[in-house]
């Protein structure tokens, strides 16, 4: 078994453990840096009533805590299933070096985890989305951006 398959097995084990403990759906993830697992997560949506508690997000949070960093430079993510759009965004913000995934979007859709509708929503005009988006108070909302631009001790990311 290759190192990649060994880490994927750990991600799958996290998925199975979380599922058996009724923590959430059948998804798991580990994050590896320099050959060591620095973060681990499984889906905890239903047990925490948190729709953002996907395996990748919980693993990213765990790894960032372990590494005392808000970025995952030098890390590889092993996730039991191809990431959903939310997790994909979180992964890009965390900036790991590489992502390995096991099952794919179609495999997940076959058991009721179909996120294709989100991909279809993204290019739609805001008013045509199934959840309409409407901009309000832009001038008010620009104030924190103005303050950020002036803040001399900000941490860039």
C-alpha positions as CSV (number, residue, x, y, z in Angstrom):
1,X,0.0,0.0,0.0
2,X,1.4,3.4,-1.0
3,X,1.7,6.3,1.5
4,X,-1.2,8.0,-0.3
5,X,-3.4,5.0,0.1
6,X,-2.4,4.7,3.8
7,X,-3.5,8.3,4.4
8,X,-6.7,7.7,2.4
9,X,-7.4,4.7,4.5
10,X,-7.1,7.0,7.6
11,X,-9.6,9.4,6.0
12,X,-12.0,6.6,5.3
13,X,-11.5,5.3,8.9
14,X,-12.5,8.8,10.2
15,X,-15.6,8.7,7.9
16,X,-16.6,5.3,9.2
17,X,-16.0,6.1,12.8
18,X,-18.0,9.3,12.6
19,X,-20.8,7.6,10.8
20,X,-21.0,4.8,13.3
21,X,-21.0,7.3,16.2
22,X,-23.9,9.1,14.5
23,X,-21.9,12.3,14.2
24,X,-22.9,13.0,10.6
25,X,-22.6,11.7,7.0
26,X,-20.0,9.2,5.6
27,X,-17.1,11.6,5.1
28,X,-13.7,11.8,6.6
29,X,-10.4,13.7,6.1
30,X,-6.9,13.8,7.3
31,X,-4.2,16.5,6.7
32,X,-0.6,15.5,6.5
33,X,2.6,17.6,6.8
34,X,6.1,16.1,6.5
35,X,4.7,12.6,6.8
36,X,2.7,13.3,10.0
37,X,-1.1,13.6,10.4
38,X,-1.6,17.1,11.8
39,X,-5.4,17.3,11.4
40,X,-8.3,14.9,11.3
41,X,-12.0,15.4,10.8
42,X,-15.2,13.7,9.9
43,X,-18.6,15.1,9.1
44,X,-20.4,16.4,12.2
45,X,-23.3,18.2,10.6
46,X,-26.1,16.4,12.4
47,X,-24.5,16.0,15.8
48,X,-23.5,19.6,16.1
49,X,-26.4,21.2,14.2
50,X,-23.7,23.0,12.1
51,X,-24.1,22.8,8.3
52,X,-20.5,23.9,7.9
53,X,-19.1,20.9,9.9
54,X,-18.0,18.9,6.9
55,X,-15.1,16.6,7.2
56,X,-12.7,18.9,5.3
57,X,-13.7,21.9,7.3
58,X,-13.3,20.1,10.7
59,X,-9.9,18.7,9.6
60,X,-8.7,22.1,8.4
61,X,-9.7,23.6,11.8
62,X,-7.9,20.8,13.6
63,X,-4.7,21.2,11.5
64,X,-4.6,24.9,11.8
65,X,-5.0,24.6,15.6
66,X,-2.2,22.0,15.7
67,X,0.1,24.1,13.4
68,X,-0.9,27.4,15.0
69,X,-1.4,28.9,11.6
70,X,-4.3,30.0,9.4
71,X,-2.7,28.4,6.3
72,X,-1.7,24.9,5.5
73,X,1.6,25.5,3.6
74,X,3.4,22.2,3.0
75,X,0.3,20.1,3.8
76,X,-1.6,17.6,1.8
77,X,-5.3,16.9,2.3
78,X,-6.7,13.4,2.0
79,X,-10.5,13.4,1.9
80,X,-12.7,10.3,1.5
81,X,-14.8,12.1,-1.1
82,X,-14.3,14.9,-3.7
83,X,-15.0,18.1,-1.8
84,X,-18.3,20.0,-2.1
85,X,-18.3,23.6,-3.2
86,X,-18.1,24.9,0.4
87,X,-15.1,22.6,1.3
88,X,-13.5,23.5,-2.0
89,X,-13.6,27.1,-1.0
90,X,-12.2,26.4,2.4
91,X,-9.4,24.3,0.9
92,X,-8.4,27.2,-1.4
93,X,-8.4,29.6,1.5
94,X,-6.2,27.3,3.6
95,X,-3.7,26.9,0.7
96,X,-2.5,23.3,1.1
97,X,0.0,22.0,-1.5
98,X,-2.2,19.2,-2.8
99,X,-5.6,17.4,-2.3
100,X,-6.2,13.7,-2.7
101,X,-9.8,12.5,-2.8
102,X,-11.3,9.0,-2.8
103,X,-14.9,8.8,-4.1
104,X,-16.3,11.4,-6.5
105,X,-19.3,13.7,-6.8
106,X,-21.3,11.1,-8.7
107,X,-20.6,8.5,-6.0
108,X,-21.9,10.9,-3.4
109,X,-24.9,11.8,-5.4
110,X,-25.9,8.2,-5.7
111,X,-26.5,8.0,-1.9
112,X,-28.2,11.3,-1.6
113,X,-25.4,13.8,-1.2
114,X,-25.8,15.7,-4.5
115,X,-24.3,19.2,-4.6
116,X,-24.7,19.8,-8.3
117,X,-27.5,22.3,-7.6
118,X,-24.9,24.6,-5.9
119,X,-22.7,24.5,-9.0
120,X,-25.7,25.4,-11.1
121,X,-26.6,28.3,-8.8
122,X,-23.2,30.1,-8.9
123,X,-23.4,31.5,-12.4
124,X,-27.0,32.7,-12.1
125,X,-27.9,36.3,-11.6
126,X,-28.5,37.0,-7.9
127,X,-32.2,37.5,-8.3
128,X,-32.6,34.2,-10.2
129,X,-31.0,32.0,-7.5
130,X,-33.2,29.7,-5.5
131,X,-32.2,31.8,-2.5
132,X,-32.2,35.4,-3.9
133,X,-29.4,37.7,-3.1
134,X,-29.9,41.5,-2.8
135,X,-27.3,44.1,-2.1
136,X,-28.2,46.6,0.6
137,X,-26.3,49.3,2.5
138,X,-23.1,49.1,0.4
139,X,-21.8,52.5,1.6
140,X,-22.3,51.4,5.2
141,X,-20.7,48.0,4.6
142,X,-17.6,49.6,3.0
143,X,-16.5,51.2,6.3
144,X,-14.6,48.1,7.6
145,X,-12.8,47.9,4.3
146,X,-11.8,51.5,4.6
147,X,-10.5,50.9,8.1
148,X,-8.7,47.8,7.1
149,X,-6.9,49.7,4.3
150,X,-5.7,52.2,6.9
151,X,-4.8,49.6,9.6
152,X,-1.0,49.5,9.8
153,X,-0.7,46.4,12.0
154,X,-3.0,44.1,9.9
155,X,-2.0,40.5,9.2
156,X,-2.1,39.9,5.5
157,X,-3.5,36.7,4.2
